[in-house]
Amino acid sequence: MSPAAGRPSRIPLRLRRAPVPWDRQAPTWREAKPGLIADALKRAQSRPSGNWYVIGASRDLPPGRTLGVTVGSTEVVAWRDAEGRLRTGPGACPHLGAPLRDSPVRCGTLVCHWHGLALNGRPFAGWEPFPAFDDGVLLWVRLDRVGGETPSERPYVPVRPRVRDAVEAVYAGVGRCEPEDVVANRLDPWHGAWFHPYSFVDLTVTGTPADPPADSPDDDEGFMVDVSFKVAGRLVVPVRARFTAPEPRTVVMHIVEGEGAGSVVETHATPMAPDERGRPRTAVTEALVAASDRRGFAVARAAAPLLRPLMRASAGRLWRDDLAYAERRWELRDSGRFPG
């Protein structure tokens, strides 16, 4: 990498002097060893989650609105109380089972639209709240019966730039697969320039996670990747990125060198109720938190409302491919044909 760590050059764009056509780039299948990806997935699955699940974007739940999701087989409703704090709990009214996601919020109180049972977020009439956490970008709920782990007070939120110093956007999608298929996709950085040539070129995996010592399970440097983001034509932005999995259902890409050093892309996989044919479904929530030391980045922050739809659209294009990857992986696993 030419940029110094944490110090972007004056001009972030580079001109590819000898671009290689897609079909003439170096194959990566030998380096993308199935066992290496499987080991990284196992390490991720061995880490604690504290039973926390991402259920949406903070920005998508303003006061006065409700959010209804199903995590596994557990129906969850979320809203904000009169002080703006996130409240979550069972999505069925304890009286006769009305879907609380369809009920209105009045002055921070969720009022069942069937018979008027009012919930302020505290235990009442057989309704027991779930622990909830709003990290400023994403909303989390703790479901101890679903997770079955030792609960933690807070979710394991990855290190990211402060929201007020960054531009953030959140993409949401759903795939017919299990969370492990989404995580495995993100722990395969070798597919980037082959599967997403419209976004990535000149990708090289420069480091892979070594087996951590037995007495230090968190000693995992993840995957280090040198890659260039395509801008237009031969113009690219080269960066160095690190992929790590801090918990079983999360993979984080940190930009460690080059333009936007410190920025993160968090991918969270949340199990949903199966579809009508009994096939598993997983919600993918990807948070993009972009930061920069450049003076002009203040302009980007001011233009954040215009940038967020573009950031979501870019993530959506990538995830159309990556969800196909994850769904195919599940189909092969389900039929006993997965070669990995």
HELIX and SHEET records of a PDB file:
HELIX    1   1 TRP A   22  ARG A   24  5                                   3    
HELIX    2   2 PRO A   34  SER A   46  1                                  13    
HELIX    3   3 SER A   58  ASP A   60  5                                   3    
HELIX    4   4 LEU A  100  ASP A  102  5                                   3    
HELIX    5   5 ASP A  144  GLY A  147  1                                   4    
HELIX    6   6 VAL A  163  ASP A  165  5                                   3    
HELIX    7   7 PRO A  179  ARG A  186  1                                   8    
HELIX    8   8 PRO A  189  HIS A  191  5                                   3    
HELIX    9   9 GLY A  192  PHE A  195  1                                   4    
HELIX   10  10 PHE A  297  ALA A  302  1                                   6    
HELIX   11  11 ALA A  304  ASP A  334  1                                  31    
SHEET    1   A 4 ARG A  14  LEU A  15  0                                        
SHEET    2   A 4 LEU A 235  GLU A 247 -1                                        
SHEET    3   A 4 PHE A 223  ALA A 232 -1                                        
SHEET    4   A 4 PHE A 200  GLY A 207 -1                                        
SHEET    1   B 6 ARG A  14  LEU A  15  0                                        
SHEET    2   B 6 LEU A 235  GLU A 247 -1                                        
SHEET    3   B 6 THR A 250  GLY A 258 -1                                        
SHEET    4   B 6 VAL A 264  MET A 272 -1                                        
SHEET    5   B 6 ARG A 281  ALA A 290 -1                                        
SHEET    6   B 6 VAL A 167  GLY A 175 -1                                        
SHEET    1   C 3 TRP A  52  ALA A  57  0                                        
SHEET    2   C 3 LEU A 138  ARG A 142 -1                                        
SHEET    3   C 3 ALA A 132  ASP A 134 -1                                        
SHEET    1   D 3 THR A  66  VAL A  71  0                                        
SHEET    2   D 3 THR A  74  ARG A  80 -1                                        
SHEET    3   D 3 LEU A  86  PRO A  90 -1                                        
SHEET    1   E 3 VAL A 105  ARG A 106  0                                        
SHEET    2   E 3 THR A 109  VAL A 111 -1                                        
SHEET    3   E 3 ALA A 118  LEU A 119 -1                                        
END                                                                             
